[in-house]
Amino acid sequence: MHIIWIVLILIEKYYICIVVDKNAYRDEIKKTLFEKFKRENAFWSYDSNLITPESLQDDQFIAMTMRYLDLPDIDQLFTIFSMQKIKNAWKKFLVPEGDYLFTLNRFFAWYYFNAKRPDSYIKSIQTRYINSLYS
């Protein structure tokens, strides 16, 4: 399925219509973020020539962006993935790491996911994760 976005941009008093291929836009964002992963040495234990943006699943890609990159980069995730997909990836990969990423996860819970009590919210997710391992 070929999806396009039609974007209207107001420049001074004129509107400019731009047609954007959503898949091409998504691929370009992923490629840009992937290059930043390489610069951050996120693939230090792998042959970086074997890893491509296409070889990573979306939830892994989201989690790596949240772990290794900065806020403007994380903000770009929200232009190519749904809030629910990002939140699920965060819960699946980052929250279970417990105390190691607790401060980072507390920030994400508050800033991106509007948790009123981030500490308890994270602890409840961690508890559910641990219980799922033993059930």
C-alpha positions in Angstrom: 0.0 0.0 0.0 1.4 3.4 -1.0 0.6 6.1 1.5 1.3 9.8 0.9 1.0 12.8 3.1 -0.1 16.1 1.7 1.4 19.0 3.7 0.4 22.6 3.4 3.0 25.1 4.4 2.2 28.7 4.9 5.0 31.0 3.7 4.2 34.6 4.2 0.7 34.8 2.8 1.0 31.9 0.3 0.3 28.2 0.9 2.6 25.7 -0.7 1.4 22.1 -1.1 4.0 19.4 -0.7 3.3 15.7 -1.4 5.4 13.4 0.8 5.6 9.6 0.4 5.2 8.4 4.0 7.3 5.3 3.5 10.2 7.3 2.0 10.0 9.8 4.8 10.0 6.9 7.4 13.0 5.2 5.7 14.9 8.5 5.6 14.3 9.2 9.3 15.4 5.6 10.1 18.5 5.9 8.0 19.4 9.2 9.7 18.9 7.7 13.2 20.8 4.5 12.2 23.8 6.6 11.3 23.7 8.2 14.7 23.7 4.7 16.3 26.9 4.0 14.5 28.5 7.2 15.6 27.4 6.4 19.2 29.0 3.0 18.8 25.8 1.3 19.7 26.7 -1.8 17.7 30.1 -2.2 19.4 29.8 -6.0 19.7 28.7 -6.6 16.1 30.2 -6.3 12.6 28.6 -2.9 11.8 28.6 -3.8 8.1 26.1 -6.6 8.7 23.6 -4.5 10.5 21.2 -2.3 8.5 18.1 -0.3 9.4 16.0 -3.0 7.8 17.6 -5.8 9.9 16.3 -4.2 13.1 12.7 -4.8 14.1 10.7 -1.6 14.8 10.6 -2.2 18.6 14.3 -2.8 18.7 14.9 0.3 16.7 12.7 2.4 19.0 14.4 1.1 22.1 17.9 1.7 20.8 16.9 5.3 19.9 15.5 5.9 23.4 18.6 4.4 24.9 21.5 5.9 22.9 20.2 9.1 21.3 19.1 12.5 22.4 15.7 14.1 22.8 15.4 15.6 19.3 16.1 12.2 17.9 13.6 10.5 20.1 11.0 13.1 19.1 11.5 12.0 15.5 10.3 8.6 16.5 6.9 10.1 17.1 6.7 11.3 13.5 7.1 7.7 12.1 5.7 5.5 14.8 2.5 5.6 16.9 2.6 6.6 20.6 1.4 3.1 21.5 4.1 1.3 19.5 6.8 3.5 21.1 5.4 2.9 24.6 5.2 -0.8 24.1 8.8 -0.9 22.9 9.9 1.1 25.9 8.0 -1.3 28.3 9.4 -4.3 26.6 13.1 -3.4 26.3 14.0 -0.5 28.6 11.7 -0.7 31.7 12.7 -4.3 32.6 16.3 -3.2 33.0 15.4 -2.0 36.5 17.7 0.2 38.4 20.3 0.4 35.6 18.0 2.7 33.6 15.6 3.8 36.3 16.4 7.6 36.1 16.0 7.5 32.3 12.8 5.5 32.5 11.4 7.8 35.1 12.0 10.7 32.7 10.4 8.9 29.8 7.4 8.0 31.9 6.9 11.6 32.9 7.9 13.4 29.7 6.6 11.2 26.9 3.9 9.0 28.5 2.4 11.6 31.0 2.7 9.4 34.1 1.4 11.3 37.1 3.6 9.1 39.4 6.5 7.9 37.3 8.2 5.9 40.0 5.2 3.8 40.9 4.3 3.5 37.2 7.7 2.1 36.4 7.7 -0.3 39.4 4.2 -1.6 38.4 5.5 -2.3 34.8 8.6 -4.1 36.2 6.5 -6.1 38.6 4.2 -7.2 35.8 7.3 -8.1 33.7 8.8 -10.2 36.5 5.4 -12.0 37.2 5.1 -12.8 33.5 8.5 -14.6 33.6 7.2 -17.0 36.3 3.7 -17.6 35.0 
